[in-house]
Amino acid sequence: MRKRIYEIIEAAQDDDRASAIYDSIILLCVIASLIPLAFKESTTLFDIIDKITVTVFIIDYILRWSTADYKFDDHSLKSFIKYPFTFMALVDLVSILPSITLMSDAFKIFRIFRMLKVMRVFRTMRVFRVFKAARYSKSIEIIGNVIRNSTDALMAVGTLAFLYVIISALIVFNIEPDTFNNFFEAIYWATVSLTTVGYGDIYPITNTGKFVAMVSSIFGIAIVALPSGIITAGYMEELAKMRKEKTEKKKGKHGEPKQEESSLEGDILEEHND
């Protein structure tokens, strides 16, 4: 029974209708729970939406925790201890906790929940519910695989960008000490210049400083373009890999009947010859 529950609550396979329906319900709840965050006012309808969706999320969290041994393929107590500290479990918990005070208003019997009114300060953390959708989005899964496979290249580019920001900030801070109140402002300017955003709130005023800004912006374009190229190449590679696996899977499905059919034809010919 628990194994079947685990199969349903995990991302649906192609032939599992119950799991596909469950995924659709969770995604619908995620989208519905984010709607109130787009408005400043809190209405009765929004409170009802929040109560319903958080109830669904709590049930989902309990089901996932109770089947953690199947997730880690380790049928021991260690799996149930380990699960609450996984990334997605923490996302689930963070998305649930800010709404506990709303649950306490609905069920007066649970007076102890009123102590959690301090959690109101964390209600903005409900936006983390959007990360719950990551389980069911194939695109997000692909991007996650791309980032994991390109970690070394992205780390190299990140290190290059970090060093370039520090060096640019040191140069411009010493060239124009009157323009920047502190070194952090120089780092802020270098970051804005590197990304070619250019807010214009802080900028060099001397010719030397302007020259440094020009060089920083030109090299910034190249550095910012590198991660895009790495991710795009990895994305195309991942898509090609998925297509290949899908093709092999289809060949496997259609290949077996053909072999059986050929074998059957051979038996018939042998009997005919005899």
Secondary structure, 3 states (H helix, E strand, C coil): CHHHHHHHHCCCCCCCHHHHHHHHHHHHHHHHHHHHHHCCCCCHHHHHHHHHHHHHHHHHHHHHHHCHHHHCCCCCHHHHHHHHHCHHHHHHHHHHHHHHHHHHHHCCCCHHHHHHHHHHHHHHHHHHHHHHHHHCCHHHHHHHHHHHHCHHHHHHHHHHHHHHHHHHHHHHHHHCCCCCCCHHHHHHHHHHHHCCCCCCCCCCCCHHHHHHHHHHHHHHHHHHHHHHHHHHHHHHHHHHHHHHHHHHHHHHHHHHHHHHHHHHHHHHHHHHHC
